[in-house]
């Protein structure tokens, strides 16, 4: 899994810029347009939350776990639905922001959450965090599927029979190139260069090899209830994010100035945040990456 310092680099370092651009409860996972790109970003994010609620049963009196909760947008939706939400994150800035809004969020590794430490839940959701649960080193050591199976087993142990899990994640796409070809020194604008750039933006993180790998690793604990592709929706979400980040703001400008020393001293920082391109958007457009919304149901008793 991506280490805490790697997630701090991605999410905590520019935490305030995220929140100034996307709102205090910044929703940093793909929205749900369903082809209607006339929707405002907030409308599409609301549609996503409502879809999650319908799929896993978020309603009054139920207890829901959000693995990798980010800045807490789903937890806030859960609270507004009259349910009880608990979240975990390895970004200290995200945890602090969530707690300022009265959300129950703990600084904890999502892979080590168990019913002994957190109790039982009626449903579990994870939006955009699964990408961080396996590191490149763990993939090379042949541990990716073991990590996923162990995680699914832990989640099943926190759910009742027929309890549901909503999982939204990026995966490598049908045009993914050979892993060994990914290289930051490859020609700019090449597939290899864009994929390497994503590695700098999300250090310590390795994507699932495809939807089928996730479904297979979920067995025998879960059966797949539904699957939908969100690649085009994610491209539009990224486009809207980029527009929000580019909107002029004195506070954002002042915050960016505080990062100048980091820019001057860290090549990794320059590649991650100031490369001038949206690597993930290009990778989605070229189908080097794909995106899925998966709904699982627990099978039998554990």
Buried (B, 14 or more C-beta within 10 A) or exposed (E): BBBBEBBBBBBBBBBBBBBBBBBBBBBBBBBBBBEEEEBEBEBBBBBBBBBBBEBBBBBEEBBBBBBBBBBBBBBBBBBEBEBBBBBBBBBBBBBBBBBEBEBBBBBBBBBEBEBEEBEEBBBBBBBBBBBBBBBBEBBEEEBBBEBBBBBBBBBBBBBEEEBBBBBBBBBBBEEBBEEEEBEBEBEEEBBBBBBBBBBBBBBBBBBBBBBEBBBEBBEEBBBBBEBBEBBBBBBBBBBBBEEBBEEEBEEBEEBBEEBEEBEEEBEEBBBBBEBEEBBBBBBBBBEBBBBBBBBBBBBEEE
